[in-house]
Each structure stands twice: as structure tokens, then as C-alpha cells.
Amino acid sequence: MEMTMGLIAIGMGLAIGLGALGVGIGQGIATGHATEAMARQPELVGTIRTTFIIGLAFMEAAVIYALLIAFMLFGKIG
């Protein structure tokens, strides 16, 4: 029983950790490219910014799903 609880705890940590790591890297890359695009084409700043913010929202949704998985695993411990 304790082995199962330990494995679930490791799964929780991996779910949220890898989810946040992947999204963090993706957000950094997206921010860099959006900034470069705005610098190259200043007349499209509004369009680029809007698309960028929508993209960030979808990325953050992935982290929320990872957190949901971690909470679901936490429910299995009890």
C-alpha cells in the first residue's frame, strides 16, 4: 500500500512538473518569436499581440490539465 502511495506521489510530481516545464519552454519561444515579429513589422503589432495572447491562453490550459491530473492522482491516495 505504501509503495502505491509513493508511486502516485511521484506521478503527481511528474504530471505537474513536466507540464509546467514544457509550457514554460513553449512560452519562452513564443514570446521571443512574437517580439521579433513585432520588431520586424510594427504595423501588425495589434494582430500579432492578439494572436500571441490567445496562444498563451491555450498553453496555460495545458498546465491546468496537468494540475487536474495531479489532483485526480491525489484523490487515489486516500
C-alpha positions as CSV (number, residue, x, y, z in Angstrom):
1,M,0.0,0.0,0.0
2,E,2.8,2.4,0.9
3,M,4.5,1.6,-2.4
4,T,1.4,2.5,-4.3
5,M,1.1,5.8,-2.5
6,G,4.7,6.6,-3.2
7,L,4.3,5.9,-6.9
8,I,1.2,8.0,-7.0
9,A,3.1,10.9,-5.4
10,I,5.8,10.6,-8.0
11,G,3.2,10.6,-10.7
12,M,1.7,13.8,-9.3
13,G,5.1,15.5,-9.3
14,L,5.9,14.4,-12.8
15,A,2.5,15.4,-14.1
16,I,2.7,19.0,-12.9
17,G,6.4,19.3,-13.3
18,L,6.7,18.1,-16.9
19,G,3.5,20.0,-17.8
20,A,4.8,23.3,-16.4
21,L,8.3,22.7,-17.9
22,G,7.0,22.1,-21.4
23,V,4.7,25.1,-21.3
24,G,7.4,27.3,-19.8
25,I,9.7,26.5,-22.7
26,G,7.0,26.9,-25.2
27,Q,6.0,30.3,-23.8
28,G,9.6,31.5,-23.9
29,I,10.0,30.5,-27.5
30,A,6.6,32.1,-28.4
31,T,7.5,35.3,-26.6
32,G,10.8,35.5,-28.5
33,H,9.2,35.0,-31.9
34,A,6.3,37.4,-31.2
35,T,8.8,40.1,-30.1
36,E,10.8,39.5,-33.2
37,A,7.7,39.7,-35.4
38,M,6.6,42.9,-33.8
39,A,10.1,44.4,-34.3
40,R,10.1,43.4,-38.0
41,Q,6.6,44.5,-38.8
42,P,5.5,47.3,-36.4
43,E,2.3,47.9,-38.4
44,L,1.0,44.4,-37.4
45,V,1.6,44.8,-33.7
46,G,-2.1,44.6,-32.7
47,T,-2.7,41.4,-34.7
48,I,0.5,39.7,-33.5
49,R,-0.2,40.7,-29.9
50,T,-3.8,39.3,-30.1
51,T,-2.7,36.0,-31.6
52,F,0.1,35.8,-29.1
53,I,-2.2,36.2,-26.1
54,I,-4.6,33.7,-27.4
55,G,-1.7,31.2,-27.9
56,L,-0.5,31.8,-24.3
57,A,-4.0,31.1,-23.0
58,F,-4.1,27.7,-24.8
59,M,-0.6,26.9,-23.4
60,E,-1.8,27.7,-19.9
61,A,-4.7,25.4,-20.4
62,A,-2.2,22.6,-20.8
63,V,-0.8,23.3,-17.3
64,I,-4.3,23.4,-15.8
65,Y,-4.9,20.0,-17.3
66,A,-1.7,18.7,-15.7
67,L,-2.8,20.2,-12.4
68,L,-6.2,18.4,-12.8
69,I,-4.3,15.1,-13.4
70,A,-2.3,15.7,-10.3
71,F,-5.4,16.3,-8.2
72,M,-7.0,13.2,-9.6
73,L,-4.0,11.2,-8.6
74,F,-4.1,12.8,-5.1
75,G,-7.7,11.5,-4.8
76,K,-6.4,8.0,-5.2
77,I,-4.0,8.3,-2.2
78,G,-6.8,8.3,0.4
